Amino acid sequence: MAIKKPDMVLIDVDGTLVDSVPDLAYCVDEMMKQLDMPIHGEDKVRNWVGNGVERLTRRALIGQLDGEPDDELFAKAYPIFLDLYDKNVCERSCLYDGVREAIDFLKTKDVKIGCVTNKNAQFTLPILEKLGVKDDFEIIICGDTLDKKKPDPLPLLHAAEKMGVTPEHSLMLGDSMSDVKAARAAGFDIICMSYGYNHGEDIRDYNPDAVVDSMAEIKNIINW
């Protein structure tokens, strides 16, 4: 389906802009080693990413998507992970193919471009800076910018208000059920990447307005 031209495009980070799993998996496994627990490897970690590093740490400690670790174990593990990730936030991560092309295309249109992520600012900003996209965004909303984060619509609605646009003329580019739920609740259109982090589920099952294999494809499915 063709999607109407937006006045604003908000773009998610992990699994949409950036393949951050190589760094996250490295930090998870180094944390597990320090705790004398079995490591998981990149394939497992890939299915646990998308709800912030605290949730990722909890999942790593129990080795599955749902459930909670022992409070004492988490209290010991989380500072270890934060220290590791602070030193490895963008050592192995990279932009997905098509991202730079898509951003450059959007900059040729009369469109405001923003970033909205559940990753905290201390990790988000260095990644965007190192990968050369930070200055492309007019607004960056991180997981600790507001009281609520995706799938709550607040970050999207906050961005629309700050950018002076209406939700019905706004578009979210994401990769997960969290992005779809936030966009629907906010009244945004939503295009998802097929390659992202959605806990092993096919994002098509959540009925975004469109699914693309490369962000560059937005040139062809939006009525510019």
C-alpha positions as CSV (number, residue, x, y, z in Angstrom):
1,M,0.0,0.0,0.0
2,A,1.1,3.6,-0.6
3,I,1.6,5.7,2.5
4,K,0.8,9.4,2.6
5,K,3.7,11.8,2.7
6,P,4.6,12.6,6.4
7,D,5.5,15.9,7.9
8,M,7.8,14.1,10.4
9,V,9.6,10.7,10.4
10,L,10.7,9.2,13.7
11,I,13.3,6.4,13.5
12,D,14.0,3.7,16.1
13,V,17.7,2.8,16.8
14,D,18.3,-0.9,17.7
15,G,17.2,-3.1,14.9
16,T,16.1,-0.3,12.6
17,L,19.0,2.1,12.2
18,V,21.7,0.1,13.9
19,D,22.7,-3.5,14.2
20,S,23.8,-3.2,17.9
21,V,23.6,-6.9,18.8
22,P,27.3,-7.6,18.2
23,D,28.2,-5.2,21.0
24,L,25.3,-6.2,23.2
25,A,26.1,-9.9,22.9
26,Y,29.8,-9.3,23.6
27,C,28.8,-7.5,26.8
28,V,26.3,-10.1,27.9
29,D,28.8,-12.9,27.5
30,E,31.6,-11.0,29.2
31,M,29.1,-10.3,32.1
32,M,28.2,-14.0,32.3
33,K,31.9,-15.0,32.4
34,Q,32.4,-12.6,35.3
35,L,29.5,-14.2,37.1
36,D,30.8,-17.7,36.4
37,M,27.7,-18.5,34.4
38,P,27.3,-20.0,30.9
39,I,27.6,-17.6,28.0
40,H,24.7,-17.3,25.4
41,G,26.2,-16.2,22.1
42,E,24.9,-13.7,19.6
43,D,22.0,-15.7,18.2
44,K,20.3,-16.0,21.6
45,V,20.9,-12.4,22.5
46,R,19.5,-11.2,19.2
47,N,16.1,-12.5,20.3
48,W,16.3,-10.7,23.7
49,V,17.0,-7.1,22.5
50,G,14.5,-4.3,22.2
51,N,13.3,-3.3,25.7
52,G,16.4,-1.6,27.1
53,V,19.6,-2.9,28.7
54,E,18.0,-3.6,32.1
55,R,15.5,-6.0,30.5
56,L,18.3,-7.5,28.4
57,T,20.4,-8.2,31.5
58,R,17.4,-9.8,33.3
59,R,16.8,-12.1,30.3
60,A,20.4,-13.0,30.1
61,L,20.5,-14.1,33.7
62,I,17.6,-16.5,33.3
63,G,18.4,-17.5,29.7
64,Q,15.0,-16.7,28.3
65,L,12.6,-13.9,27.2
66,D,10.2,-13.9,30.1
67,G,10.6,-14.2,33.8
68,E,12.8,-12.6,36.5
69,P,16.2,-13.4,37.9
70,D,17.0,-13.5,41.6
71,D,17.1,-9.9,42.9
72,E,20.5,-10.3,44.5
73,L,22.0,-11.8,41.3
74,F,20.6,-8.9,39.2
75,A,21.9,-6.3,41.7
76,K,25.4,-7.9,41.2
77,A,25.1,-8.3,37.4
78,Y,23.6,-5.1,36.2
79,P,26.5,-2.8,37.2
80,I,28.9,-5.2,35.5
81,F,26.9,-5.0,32.3
82,L,26.6,-1.2,32.4
83,D,30.4,-0.9,32.8
84,L,31.0,-3.3,29.9
85,Y,28.5,-1.6,27.6
86,D,29.8,1.9,28.5
87,K,33.2,0.8,27.1
88,N,31.8,-1.2,24.2
89,V,28.8,0.8,23.1
90,C,29.8,1.1,19.4
91,E,32.9,-1.1,18.9
92,R,31.1,-3.7,16.7
93,S,27.8,-2.0,15.8
94,C,27.0,-0.6,12.4
95,L,24.3,1.1,10.3
96,Y,22.2,-1.3,8.3
97,D,22.4,-1.2,4.6
98,G,20.1,1.4,3.2
99,V,19.9,3.6,6.3
100,R,22.3,6.3,5.1
101,E,20.6,6.4,1.7
102,A,17.2,6.7,3.3
103,I,18.2,9.6,5.6
104,D,19.9,11.4,2.8
105,F,16.7,11.0,0.7
106,L,14.5,12.3,3.6
107,K,16.7,15.4,3.9
108,T,15.8,16.3,0.3
109,K,12.1,16.4,1.2
110,D,10.2,18.9,3.4
111,V,10.2,16.4,6.3
112,K,11.3,16.7,9.9
113,I,13.5,13.8,11.1
114,G,13.7,12.6,14.6
115,C,14.9,9.6,16.6
116,V,13.0,7.7,19.3
117,T,14.5,4.8,21.2
118,N,14.1,2.8,24.4
119,K,17.9,2.9,24.9
120,N,19.1,5.4,27.5
121,A,20.8,8.6,26.4
122,Q,24.3,7.6,27.8
123,F,24.4,4.8,25.2
124,T,22.3,6.2,22.4
125,L,24.1,9.5,21.8
126,P,27.6,8.0,21.5
127,I,26.3,5.4,19.0
128,L,24.6,8.0,16.8
129,E,27.7,10.2,17.0
130,K,30.2,7.5,16.2
131,L,28.1,6.2,13.2
132,G,27.7,9.7,11.8
133,V,23.9,10.2,12.1
134,K,23.5,12.2,15.3
135,D,23.4,15.5,13.5
136,D,20.8,14.3,11.0
137,F,18.1,14.3,13.7
138,E,16.2,17.4,14.8
139,I,15.0,15.7,18.0
140,I,16.3,12.6,19.8
141,I,14.1,11.0,22.5
142,C,15.8,8.2,24.5
143,G,14.5,5.7,27.0
144,D,15.2,8.0,29.9
145,T,14.0,11.3,28.3
146,L,10.5,10.9,29.6
147,D,8.6,9.0,32.3
148,K,7.4,6.4,29.8
149,K,8.9,4.7,26.7
150,K,7.6,2.6,23.9
151,P,5.2,0.8,23.6
152,D,3.6,3.8,25.4
153,P,2.8,6.5,22.8
154,L,4.2,9.3,25.0
155,P,7.6,9.5,23.3
156,L,6.0,9.8,19.8
157,L,3.4,12.3,20.9
158,H,6.1,14.4,22.7
159,A,8.1,14.5,19.5
160,A,5.1,15.5,17.4
161,E,4.3,18.3,19.9
162,K,7.9,19.6,20.0
163,M,8.3,19.4,16.2
164,G,4.9,21.2,15.6
165,V,3.3,18.4,13.6
166,T,0.2,16.4,14.0
167,P,0.2,12.6,14.7
168,E,-1.9,11.9,11.7
169,H,0.8,13.4,9.5
170,S,3.7,11.5,11.2
171,L,5.5,8.3,10.4
172,M,7.4,5.8,12.6
173,L,10.1,3.6,11.2
174,G,10.7,0.7,13.5
175,D,11.2,-3.0,13.7
176,S,9.3,-4.4,16.7
177,M,5.9,-5.0,18.2
178,S,6.8,-2.2,20.6
179,D,7.2,0.3,17.7
180,V,3.9,-0.9,16.2
181,K,1.9,-0.6,19.4
182,A,3.4,2.9,20.2
183,A,2.7,4.1,16.6
184,R,-0.9,2.8,16.7
185,A,-1.6,4.3,20.1
186,A,-0.2,7.7,19.0
187,G,-2.0,7.7,15.6
188,F,1.2,7.5,13.5
189,D,1.6,5.5,10.4
190,I,4.2,2.8,10.9
191,I,6.7,1.1,8.5
192,C,8.7,-1.8,9.9
193,M,12.0,-3.3,8.8
194,S,12.0,-7.0,8.2
195,Y,15.4,-7.6,9.6
196,G,15.1,-6.1,13.1
197,Y,14.7,-7.4,16.6
198,N,11.2,-8.7,17.4
199,H,12.0,-11.6,19.8
200,G,12.0,-14.1,16.9
201,E,8.5,-13.2,15.7
202,D,7.6,-12.1,12.2
203,I,6.8,-8.4,12.4
204,R,4.2,-8.8,9.7
205,D,2.0,-10.6,12.3
206,Y,1.6,-7.2,14.0
207,N,0.2,-5.6,10.9
208,P,2.3,-2.4,10.4
209,D,1.3,-0.3,7.4
210,A,4.2,-1.8,5.4
211,V,7.3,-4.0,5.9
212,V,10.5,-3.3,3.9
213,D,13.8,-5.2,3.6
214,S,15.8,-2.0,3.4
215,M,15.0,1.5,4.8
216,A,15.9,2.8,1.3
217,E,12.6,1.3,0.1
218,I,10.6,4.1,1.7
219,K,11.4,6.1,-1.4
220,N,9.1,3.9,-3.3
221,I,6.2,3.2,-1.0
222,I,5.4,6.8,0.2
223,N,3.5,9.2,-1.9
224,W,6.1,12.0,-2.0
